[in-house]
Structures are given as structure tokens and as C-alpha cells.
């Protein structure tokens, strides 16, 4: 479940790194995205996996995620949320098995709709807001100077998810949560 906001104006914003990762993963499979208007989500399926990008706005992500999970009979602990985290430095990855929303409204919505905090997640660092509002920061685009770190973090996120899938979340946590921050 990749989190982001729908629409071209949000495509390359910090808040949409979850969508960026899922777009890469699905492109690697060759599976097509299809719009499921009833669920307010874009869905792709491949090799037993369901990829979901809610097309509601970020703060309302819980309803589409819960609808997709209900249809495909996916339990909360079988999901992996992929989303931005302003509390992490740009490029840092952090897996968690669950916990609070940590101020992220999209995650708060999912926790409320799923009825549990036990939703595994991969947080992708976008860095802290520097002298601007949090809303302006997360809805802002990455600067040209930030592009190499963004590209590196998206590549590592793909590898991290592949490792979580093949060897489990704990193995992915052990490798990627301990990773030295890229320069």
C-alpha cells in the first residue's frame, strides 16, 4: 500500500514517495494499473501480491486501504504501508511492524479504518521542514540537489521490499534500519 495524493500536481512531491516506490515495483513486473472507482484506488496484481495506491487524498487513505484489504482478504499484519516520514533524514529508510501514526494523517486514517496499529510499514525519510510549514514541505517538490538522494532511497526501498518479501520483515529491518545514512 503506497501512500500519496492523486493528481499531476502532486506527482513529484515529498508526500508521494509511497506512490513513487509502488510505481517502480509494478513497472518491474509489467502488470498494468487499473482504477477501481468503488474503492477509490489504483490496483495492480502480480505473483500473488496486490499493489494499491489510494486515489483519495492522503488524509483519507484508510477507507480505500480497508476496502481493498477486505476484498482481497488481507489482514493488517499482511500489509506493508510505504510512505514519507519528515522525522527521518532525506534518504533514510525505516521498517516498523506497527505503532502509532507518528503525526502522519494518512497512517492515522489507515489505523482508524483497520482498527489496529499492527500494520507493518516502510517509512522513507524526506527530511524535516526547514523554515516552512509542514504542509508546504510535504506538498513541495524535491530540489535538484535532493534528486540524487531521492533516487538512491527509491532504489534501496525496492531492494528492501524485495528482501522483506523473500526473507521476512525482520531480515529487512535488520539490514535497512541499521544502514548508514547515505551522503
Secondary structure as UniProt FT lines:
FT   HELIX           8..10
FT   TURN            11..12
FT   HELIX           14..16
FT   HELIX           17..29
FT   STRAND          34..36
FT   TURN            37..40
FT   STRAND          41..46
FT   TURN            47..48
FT   STRAND          49..54
FT   HELIX           58..60
FT   HELIX           61..72
FT   HELIX           76..78
FT   STRAND          81..85
FT   TURN            86..87
FT   TURN            90..91
FT   STRAND          93..96
FT   TURN            102..103
FT   HELIX           105..114
FT   STRAND          121..125
FT   HELIX           134..138
FT   HELIX           144..146
FT   HELIX           147..167
FT   HELIX           169..176
//
